[in-house]
Amino acid sequence: MITQFLDTSAVLHGALSASSYISPITLIELENIKTGDRPERIKYLARQAVRDILSSQTIYCEKVNQKKVDKLLKKYNFLSNINDHRIICEAELLGQKLKETINFVTSDGAQLLFAKEMPHLNPVLYKDNKNKNEEEWCGWAKYYPTEEQLNLLYSDPKMNILKCKINEFAEIYEKNELKDILFWNGKEYRPIKYKEFTSTLGERVRPRNIEQKMYLDLLQNKEVPVKLCIARFGTGKSWLALSYALHEVQMGNFDKIVFVKNNLEVKGAGKLGILPGSELEKQMPWLRQIEDHIGPQNFEEMINCGQIEPAHLSTLRGRDLKNCIILVDEAENLLTTNIQLLLGRVAEGSEIIFCADVKQCDYNDEKMSGIPTMIECLQDNRLFGMVKLLKTERSEVAALADLMD
């Protein structure tokens, strides 16, 4: 079997596997990245890589005589005395010791070119292990761990044995039966811990399926201020978010709900024309879903006392929204710049919830929706979490709509 030696860039991109060699320099660099001024995603990858290295018995941290490294640096004058080039020299010395050509794995183009000049190295460019054909991340995934992995999962919950993204839910299956639902917060796995509650109208709010359990857990997670739910109509994405937001305001945990919708006309519907009245009166058609939820009297009272504040995108620039829940519905109609604007309004003590169904985007080109960009850029960030709901729960009739896709 061909031996492989990984540099730091390859380790960070997920190239670690059994029977791999790394330099002690790489381990030092990973430790520095963990505590340095780097993006949270990179720091997370470094922490994960260090855990994997220290817990593995088949990843070898090769100690090399540094005087021999210095001689190689002098021999190959295109190399300089920097960590990257010392790692190349250490890999070359390992090849000499084993008397074979070894794969030098890197994600750095310059490293690849320099390694080509070394007689015992076969340079291999490692690309990010994200499979472009894999299903899009939906905030949760199903896992079928081995018995050994299960034992590690519960004996050492701080080890990311499943390699989950930060704020990802893991459905744990044993013998094809659901055993548990865990949440990886970037530091440890914990069981989901949502709490049922009573709505404004006295209705008990409880999840009806597995995905709704995860969604309710995310909504109630105070460590994740940016929350996204992706789902078709009738799955409960807006109902659960609104129920949660109203309950939090009533309990005094937040001052108000700032309700945002990008009021686009529905594709294929005729133009309604300019609506008369004040700003509030103009937005009333889009607020009816809240009135449906809590009843006309409660709705009027909460509007009058400022506990529900409708906000149009055009009026939000420059706002500083403290201690409130910003509830963004029909978020599929937001451009990337709209989402950036909204995130920039979230001030101290506030959180923001996006509810979206990209298939119902009312732009002529659905690619204009900023939600996919939001997921791509924010996934694996400790401040962001999402859940995709699958099952229509509104009614049997509502479920018929899915049959027309």
PyMOL commands that set and color helices and strands:
alter all, ss='L'
color gray80, all
select helices_A, chain A and resi 8-12+24-35+40-55+66-75+83-98+109-115+147-155+210-219+237-250+279-294+296-304+313-315+331-333+336-343+358-360+366-368+371-378+396-404
alter helices_A, ss='H'
color red, helices_A
select strands_A, chain A and resi 4-6+20-22+59-61+102-106+121-125+140-143+168-174+177-184+189-191+197-198+204-205+226-230+256-261+308-311+324-329+351-356+384-388
alter strands_A, ss='S'
color yellow, strands_A
deselect
rebuild
show_as cartoon
